[in-house]
Structures are given as structure tokens and as C-alpha cells.
Amino acid sequence: MGEKCDYNNSVEKFEQDSQSGPAPDWRINTMANCAIVGINWGDEGKGRMVDYLTDHYDVVVRYQGGGNAGHTVVNEKGKFALHLLPSGIFRDGVVNILGNGVALDCENLLKEMETLRAAGVAITPENLKVSDRASLLLPWHRELDALEEARLADKKYGSTKQGIAPFYGDKYQKKTVQAGELLHPEHLKEHLADLLEWKNLTLQKIYGAKGYTMDELMSWVETYCGAIKPYITTPAVS
């Protein structure tokens, strides 16, 4: 998070060097940042701290994680349970970014945005930006999560069945679709077709599930991902 209009001017004075002569004073402008990192598996209060600090920063970035958890924010607009959106979304003048490591669940993100808008919270491409390198959580990720829990039976992990573990497994195998690909329809369709063939092998041969058709997948993309496209960008600090 980049601090709001509070820059630390530090002056470094270099000692005189006998060979090069007096070194100049260097005045370096540095922007203060704050990173909130949990050391537990979750539920340690990160969201509450982010909500507390957002009023003091220009930019709030969620750099990783999915919508399987979240935190509750209570403010003058009401009570909200956030799962994907950074809580800076409630603050005027704050830019909120969903970064490269986020499990971008467009279906649930869209629902969350609609809930906040209904309560009078402004969400536009000016105050919400999605990294073009964030990977999409697709419908089969949720299904695989539920299928594996069922297979494990009494040995199950107790998953929230939001598809997070299958998503990150695919991400580290380099078998996900990045948000930026939504802006290139022909390439997107080719990439999804390749992934669909591979993923159906797992669904059908291992779990005995139905699998997906290309029409079903493209219908889901058009319904949920199309509305997210205006927010996709390449976040950068200038």
C-alpha cells in the first residue's frame, strides 16, 4: 500500500573521500509502504488491519489468495462480508488492485461488486483494477474441490469447496487462463479448448464426472468474465 501524501525526505551525507573529493548530499524521496502478512493459515485479523489502514493510503493491493475466506466490514453504508475485494473499496480516492497471485473468481467477484453497488458503494475502473496476469478460477476448480472431498470421505480436509486448492495446483502447473487473455477472444478460445481436453480427462477418468463442453465453458466466460474486462489492466507505479 502506498502512503497518502506523506513522503520521507532522507538526506544521505557521504564522508569525504581523499581521492574523489567531497561527495554531494543526496536527497532521496521515498514512498512509505505497508505490507500485512499473516503467519497463520488465516483468521488472524489481516482484513481488520487492512480496513483500519486503508484510509491512510492511496493504493491498496491484494496480491494473492482466493474467496474462500474473508472479513466483515461495518461502516456508515452497512455491514459487508468481503471475500475478494480489497476493503479500500469503501474509501474515496483509493485505488484497489487485485494482483497477480489472486485466484480470480469472476463469478463471485461480480456478485460481490453488485452487492456493494446496491448499498451505494462506487466501483469503477478508476478505483478497482485487476491485474492482467491474475489467473481465472474456472468452474471445474470448484467441482474438483467437491469431488476430491467426496472421494476422501472420512479423511477429507474440510474444504470450503471454493476451488482454491485445485486452482493453485493448476496455476503452478502453468495450466490456467490469465485475465489478460479475456481481451483476446480468439486466443482465449484456443487456450480454453486445450485446457478443457486436459481437464476433462481428470474429471471423467479419475472421478467419473460428466466433464464440460466448450459451449458450457464459453457461456460461463461470457456471463461472468465479460463484465470484469473493463477493470483489467497492467498495474504499475509511475
FENWO-V520422 format. One record per pair of residues at least 12 apart in sequence whose ideal C-beta (glycine too) atoms are under 10 Angstrom apart, sorted by the first residue. I is the first residue (numbers start at 1). J is the second residue. D is the distance in Angstrom with one decimal. If there is no record, write none. Layout:
{{I J D} {I J D}}
This chain:
{{1 32 9.0} {1 33 6.2} {1 34 5.0} {1 35 7.8} {1 36 8.3} {1 50 8.1} {1 53 6.8} {1 54 7.4} {1 56 8.2} {1 57 4.0} {1 58 8.0} {1 59 5.9} {1 60 5.3} {1 61 6.6} {1 86 9.2} {1 88 7.9} {1 94 9.0} {1 97 9.9} {2 31 5.5} {2 32 7.7} {2 33 6.0} {2 34 8.9} {2 57 6.0} {2 58 5.0} {2 59 4.5} {2 60 9.0} {2 61 8.9} {2 95 8.9} {2 237 7.1} {3 30 9.9} {3 31 6.3} {3 32 4.0} {3 33 6.9} {3 34 7.4} {3 53 9.7} {3 56 6.6} {3 57 5.7} {3 58 7.3} {3 59 9.2} {4 32 9.5} {4 54 9.8} {4 55 8.2} {4 56 5.7} {4 57 5.5} {4 58 5.0} {4 59 9.1} {4 91 9.7} {4 93 8.1} {4 94 8.4} {5 56 9.8} {5 58 7.9} {6 31 8.8} {6 32 6.4} {6 56 8.1} {6 57 9.6} {7 29 5.4} {7 30 6.9} {7 31 6.1} {7 32 7.5} {8 28 8.9} {8 29 7.9} {8 30 5.3} {8 31 8.3} {8 32 6.2} {9 27 6.1} {9 28 7.6} {9 29 6.2} {9 30 8.1} {10 26 8.8} {10 27 7.6} {10 28 5.4} {10 29 8.4} {10 30 6.4} {11 25 5.7} {11 26 7.3} {11 27 5.5} {11 28 7.9} {12 24 9.8} {12 25 7.2} {12 26 4.9} {12 27 8.2} {12 28 6.7} {13 25 5.7} {13 26 8.4} {14 26 7.5} {31 58 9.1} {31 59 9.9} {31 237 8.3} {32 56 9.4} {32 57 8.9} {33 57 8.5} {33 59 9.1} {33 61 9.7} {33 237 9.9} {34 49 9.2} {34 50 9.3} {34 53 6.2} {34 56 8.4} {34 57 7.1} {34 60 9.8} {35 61 9.3} {35 63 8.8} {36 48 9.8} {36 49 5.3} {36 50 5.8} {36 52 9.9} {36 53 7.6} {37 63 9.7} {38 65 9.6} {41 69 9.6} {42 65 8.8} {42 68 8.6} {42 69 5.3} {42 70 9.8} {43 69 7.2} {43 71 9.1} {45 71 8.2} {46 65 9.5} {46 69 9.6} {46 71 7.7} {47 69 8.5} {47 70 7.0} {47 71 2.8} {47 72 8.1} {47 73 7.8} {47 82 7.1} {47 83 10.0} {47 86 9.5} {47 87 6.6} {48 71 6.3} {48 72 8.8} {48 73 8.8} {48 87 9.0} {49 71 9.7} {49 87 9.9} {50 62 8.5} {50 71 8.1} {50 73 9.6} {50 82 9.6} {50 86 7.0} {50 87 5.4} {50 88 7.6} {51 71 7.3} {51 72 9.3} {51 73 5.4} {51 74 9.3} {51 75 8.6} {51 82 8.7} {51 86 9.4} {51 87 4.2} {51 88 8.4} {51 90 8.0} {51 91 9.4} {52 87 9.1} {53 87 9.4} {53 88 9.0} {54 73 9.8} {54 86 7.6} {54 87 5.8} {54 88 4.0} {54 89 8.8} {54 90 7.6} {54 91 5.2} {54 94 6.0} {54 96 8.7} {55 88 8.6} {55 90 9.2} {55 91 5.7} {55 92 9.6} {55 93 9.7} {55 94 8.1} {56 91 9.5} {56 94 9.8} {57 88 7.2} {57 91 8.6} {57 93 10.0} {57 94 6.8} {57 95 9.4} {58 88 9.3} {58 91 9.8} {58 93 7.3} {58 94 6.5} {58 95 6.5} {59 86 9.4} {59 88 7.9} {59 94 7.1} {59 95 4.9} {59 96 7.8} {59 97 6.6} {59 129 9.3} {59 235 8.7} {59 237 7.9} {60 85 9.8} {60 86 4.4} {60 87 7.3} {60 88 3.2} {60 89 8.1} {60 91 8.0} {60 94 5.8} {60 95 7.4} {60 96 5.1} {60 97 7.2} {60 127 9.9} {61 86 7.0} {61 88 8.9} {61 95 8.9} {61 96 7.7} {61 97 4.5} {61 98 8.1} {61 99 5.4} {61 102 9.7} {61 129 9.4} {61 131 9.1} {61 235 7.7} {62 82 9.8} {62 84 7.7} {62 85 8.0} {62 86 4.8} {62 87 9.3} {62 88 9.2} {62 96 7.8} {62 97 7.1} {62 98 5.6} {62 99 6.2} {62 101 8.6} {62 102 5.9} {62 131 10.0} {62 134 9.8} {63 97 8.4} {63 98 8.7} {63 99 4.0} {63 100 7.2} {63 101 5.2} {63 102 7.3} {63 131 9.1} {63 134 9.8} {64 98 9.8} {64 99 6.9} {64 100 8.0} {64 101 3.2} {64 102 6.1} {64 103 8.2} {64 134 9.6} {64 168 9.3} {65 83 9.6} {65 84 8.7} {65 98 9.9} {65 99 9.7} {65 101 7.3} {65 102 6.3} {65 103 6.9} {65 164 8.2} {65 168 9.8} {66 83 8.2} {66 84 7.6} {66 101 9.8} {66 102 7.1} {66 103 3.4} {66 104 8.5} {66 105 6.5} {66 108 9.1} {66 137 6.6} {66 141 9.3} {66 160 9.2} {66 162 6.3} {66 163 7.6} {66 164 4.3} {66 165 9.5} {66 167 6.7} {66 168 8.2} {67 82 9.1} {67 83 3.8} {67 84 4.6} {67 85 9.4} {67 102 9.1} {67 103 7.2} {67 104 9.3} {67 105 5.1} {67 107 9.5} {67 108 5.0} {67 109 7.5} {67 111 9.8} {67 112 7.9} {67 137 8.0} {67 160 9.0} {67 162 5.9} {67 163 9.2} {67 164 8.1} {68 83 7.7} {68 103 8.3} {68 105 9.3} {68 108 9.9} {68 145 9.3} {68 159 8.1} {68 160 4.3} {68 161 8.5} {68 162 4.1} {68 163 8.3} {68 164 4.7} {68 165 9.1} {68 167 9.8} {69 82 9.9} {69 83 7.1} {69 160 7.5} {69 162 8.9} {69 164 9.1} {70 82 5.2} {70 83 3.8} {70 84 7.8} {70 85 9.2} {70 87 9.9} {70 112 9.1} {71 83 8.7} {71 87 7.4} {72 87 9.9} {73 85 9.7} {73 87 5.4} {73 89 9.3} {73 90 6.6} {73 116 9.9} {75 87 9.3} {75 90 5.7} {75 91 9.6} {75 119 9.8} {75 121 9.4} {76 90 9.0} {76 120 9.7} {77 90 7.0} {77 116 8.2} {77 119 5.1} {77 120 5.7} {77 121 6.1} {78 115 9.8} {78 116 9.3} {78 118 9.8} {78 119 5.1} {78 120 8.6} {78 121 9.1} {79 119 9.4} {80 112 8.7} {80 115 7.3} {80 116 6.5} {80 119 7.3} {80 121 8.1} {81 112 8.7} {81 115 8.8} {82 112 7.0} {82 115 9.7} {82 116 8.5} {83 105 8.4} {83 108 6.5} {83 109 8.5} {83 111 9.4} {83 112 6.2} {83 162 8.6} {84 98 7.0} {84 102 7.3} {84 103 8.6} {84 104 7.9} {84 105 6.6} {84 106 9.6} {84 108 6.4} {84 109 4.9} {84 110 9.8} {84 111 9.6} {84 112 5.8} {84 113 9.0} {84 137 9.9} {85 98 7.9} {85 109 7.3} {85 112 5.6} {85 113 7.2} {85 115 9.8} {85 116 7.1} {85 121 9.3} {85 123 7.9} {85 128 7.4} {86 98 7.4} {86 99 9.7} {86 102 9.9} {86 128 8.4} {88 127 8.2} {88 128 9.4} {89 112 9.4} {89 113 8.8} {89 116 6.8} {89 121 6.4} {89 122 8.6} {89 123 6.4} {89 127 6.7} {89 128 6.5} {90 116 8.2} {90 119 9.9} {90 121 6.3} {90 122 9.6} {91 127 8.7} {92 122 8.2} {92 127 8.4} {93 126 9.9} {93 127 8.1} {94 127 6.6} {94 128 9.9} {95 126 7.5} {95 127 5.9} {95 128 8.0} {95 129 6.6} {95 235 8.7} {96 123 8.8} {96 127 6.1} {96 128 5.1} {96 129 7.1} {96 130 9.7} {96 231 9.9} {97 128 8.0} {97 129 4.9} {97 130 7.7} {97 131 6.7} {97 134 9.6} {97 231 9.8} {97 233 8.8} {97 235 5.0} {98 128 7.8} {98 129 7.4} {98 130 4.8} {98 131 6.3} {98 134 5.9} {98 179 8.6} {98 228 9.6} {98 231 8.3} {98 232 9.7} {98 235 9.1} {99 129 9.5} {99 130 8.8} {99 131 5.1} {99 133 8.3} {99 134 6.6} {99 235 7.2} {100 131 5.0} {100 132 8.9} {100 133 4.4} {100 134 5.6} {100 135 8.2} {100 178 8.7} {100 179 9.4} {100 235 8.9} {101 131 8.8} {101 133 9.0} {101 134 7.5} {101 135 8.7} {101 168 9.2} {101 171 8.5} {102 130 8.2} {102 131 7.5} {102 133 9.9} {102 134 4.9} {102 135 8.1} {102 137 9.1} {102 179 9.3} {103 134 8.2} {103 135 7.1} {103 136 8.5} {103 137 4.7} {103 141 8.1} {103 162 8.3} {103 163 7.6} {103 164 5.9} {103 165 9.9} {103 166 9.9} {103 167 4.7} {103 168 7.0} {103 171 7.9} {103 176 9.2} {104 130 6.7} {104 131 8.6} {104 134 4.4} {104 135 6.4} {104 136 5.3} {104 137 6.1} {104 138 9.9} {104 167 9.2} {104 176 9.4} {104 177 9.4} {104 178 8.9} {104 179 5.8} {104 182 10.0} {104 225 9.0} {104 228 7.9} {104 232 9.6} {105 136 7.9} {105 137 4.2} {105 138 9.0} {105 139 10.0} {105 141 8.5} {105 142 8.6} {105 162 7.3} {105 163 7.4} {105 164 9.1} {105 167 8.4} {105 224 8.8} {106 130 9.2} {106 136 6.5} {106 137 7.8} {106 138 9.2} {106 179 8.5} {106 182 8.7} {106 220 8.7} {106 221 8.2} {106 223 9.0} {106 224 4.3} {106 225 4.5} {106 226 8.8} {106 227 7.7} {106 228 5.0} {106 229 9.6} {107 136 9.9} {107 137 8.3} {107 138 9.6} {107 139 8.0} {107 142 9.1} {107 220 7.6} {107 223 8.1} {107 224 4.4} {107 225 8.6} {107 228 9.8} {108 137 8.4} {108 142 9.8} {108 162 7.9} {108 163 10.0} {108 224 8.8} {109 128 9.6} {109 130 8.4} {109 137 9.4} {109 224 8.2} {109 225 9.6} {109 227 9.1} {109 228 6.6} {109 231 9.2} {110 223 8.8} {110 224 5.5} {110 225 8.7} {110 226 9.5} {110 227 5.5} {110 228 6.7} {111 224 9.0} {113 128 7.9} {113 227 8.2} {113 228 8.8} {113 231 9.1} {114 227 9.3} {123 231 8.7} {124 230 8.6} {124 231 8.5} {125 229 9.8} {125 230 5.0} {125 231 5.2} {125 232 8.9} {125 233 7.7} {126 231 9.8} {127 231 9.7} {128 228 9.7} {128 230 9.6} {128 231 5.4} {129 231 6.0} {129 232 7.9} {129 233 5.0} {129 234 9.1} {129 235 5.6} {130 179 5.5} {130 180 9.3} {130 182 9.6} {130 228 6.3} {130 229 9.0} {130 230 9.4} {130 231 4.6} {130 232 5.0} {130 233 7.1} {130 235 8.6} {131 178 8.7} {131 179 6.7} {131 180 8.3} {131 231 9.9} {131 232 7.8} {131 233 7.5} {131 234 7.3} {131 235 5.5} {132 178 6.5} {132 179 5.4} {132 180 3.1} {132 181 8.4} {132 182 8.7} {132 183 7.5} {132 232 5.3} {132 233 6.4} {132 234 5.4} {132 235 8.5} {133 178 5.4} {133 179 7.2} {133 180 6.6} {133 232 9.8} {133 234 8.0} {133 235 9.2} {134 176 9.4} {134 178 6.8} {134 179 4.8} {134 180 8.6} {134 232 8.5} {134 235 10.0} {135 167 7.3} {135 168 9.1} {135 170 7.8} {135 171 5.3} {135 174 9.7} {135 175 9.4} {135 176 3.7} {135 177 6.6} {135 178 5.6} {135 179 7.4} {135 181 9.6} {136 167 8.7} {136 176 6.5} {136 177 4.8} {136 178 7.4} {136 179 6.4} {136 181 8.3} {136 182 7.9} {136 188 9.9} {136 192 9.7} {136 221 8.4} {136 224 9.5} {136 225 7.0} {136 228 9.2} {137 162 7.9} {137 163 5.4} {137 164 7.7} {137 166 8.8} {137 167 4.8} {137 168 9.6} {137 170 9.3} {137 171 9.5} {137 176 8.5} {137 177 9.8} {138 163 7.9} {138 166 9.3} {138 167 8.0} {138 170 8.5} {138 176 7.9} {138 177 7.1} {138 192 8.5} {138 195 7.9} {138 196 9.4} {138 199 8.2} {138 212 8.9} {138 217 7.5} {138 220 7.7} {138 221 8.7} {138 225 9.7} {139 163 8.3} {139 199 10.0} {139 212 7.0} {139 216 8.0} {139 217 7.4} {139 220 5.6} {139 221 9.7} {139 224 9.5} {140 163 8.0} {140 166 7.6} {140 167 9.7} {140 170 9.1} {140 195 8.9} {140 196 8.6} {140 199 5.2} {140 200 8.5} {140 202 8.3} {140 203 6.5} {140 209 9.0} {140 211 8.3} {140 212 6.3} {140 217 8.6} {141 161 10.0} {141 162 8.3} {141 163 3.1} {141 164 7.8} {141 165 8.5} {141 166 4.5} {141 167 4.6} {141 168 9.3} {141 169 8.9} {141 170 7.2} {141 176 9.2} {141 199 9.2} {142 160 9.9} {142 161 6.4} {142 162 6.4} {142 163 3.9} {142 164 9.2} {142 166 8.0} {142 167 9.0} {143 161 9.1} {143 163 7.7} {143 166 8.5} {143 199 9.6} {143 203 7.1} {143 207 8.6} {143 209 6.7} {143 210 9.2} {143 211 9.5} {143 212 8.7} {144 161 9.7} {144 163 7.0} {144 165 8.5} {144 166 4.2} {144 167 9.1} {144 169 8.8} {144 170 9.2} {144 199 8.2} {144 202 7.1} {144 203 7.1} {144 206 9.3} {144 207 7.6} {144 209 8.6} {145 157 9.7} {145 159 5.5} {145 160 8.1} {145 161 4.8} {145 162 6.8} {145 163 4.8} {145 164 7.3} {145 165 6.3} {145 166 5.5} {145 167 8.6} {146 159 8.0} {146 161 4.9} {146 162 9.8} {146 163 8.7} {146 166 9.8} {146 207 9.7} {146 209 9.7} {147 161 9.7} {147 166 9.2} {147 202 9.3} {147 203 7.6} {147 206 8.4} {147 207 4.5} {147 208 8.9} {147 209 6.2} {148 161 9.5} {148 165 7.9} {148 166 7.6} {148 206 9.4} {148 207 7.9} {149 161 6.5} {149 165 9.9} {150 207 8.4} {151 206 8.7} {151 207 7.0} {166 199 9.5} {166 202 9.2} {170 195 8.3} {170 198 9.5} {170 199 8.3} {173 198 9.6} {175 191 9.8} {175 194 8.8} {175 195 6.1} {175 198 6.8} {175 199 8.1} {176 191 9.6} {176 195 8.0} {177 191 5.9} {177 192 6.5} {177 195 7.0} {177 221 8.8} {177 225 9.2} {178 191 9.2} {178 232 9.5} {179 225 8.2} {179 228 7.3} {179 229 8.5} {179 231 8.8} {179 232 5.0} {179 233 9.4} {180 229 9.9} {180 232 6.2} {180 233 9.0} {180 234 7.9} {181 225 9.8} {181 232 9.6} {182 221 7.5} {182 225 5.4} {182 226 7.8} {182 228 7.2} {182 229 5.3} {182 232 6.5} {183 229 6.4} {183 232 6.4} {183 233 9.9} {185 218 9.6} {185 221 9.4} {185 222 9.9} {188 218 9.0} {188 221 7.5} {188 225 9.1} {189 214 7.9} {189 217 9.3} {189 218 7.0} {189 221 9.0} {192 212 9.7} {192 214 7.2} {192 217 5.8} {192 218 7.4} {192 221 7.5} {193 214 6.2} {193 217 8.8} {193 218 9.7} {195 212 10.0} {195 217 8.9} {196 211 8.3} {196 212 6.1} {196 213 8.1} {196 214 6.2} {196 216 9.4} {196 217 6.1} {196 218 9.9} {197 211 9.8} {197 214 9.7} {199 211 7.7} {199 212 7.4} {199 217 9.6} {200 212 6.5} {200 213 9.1}}
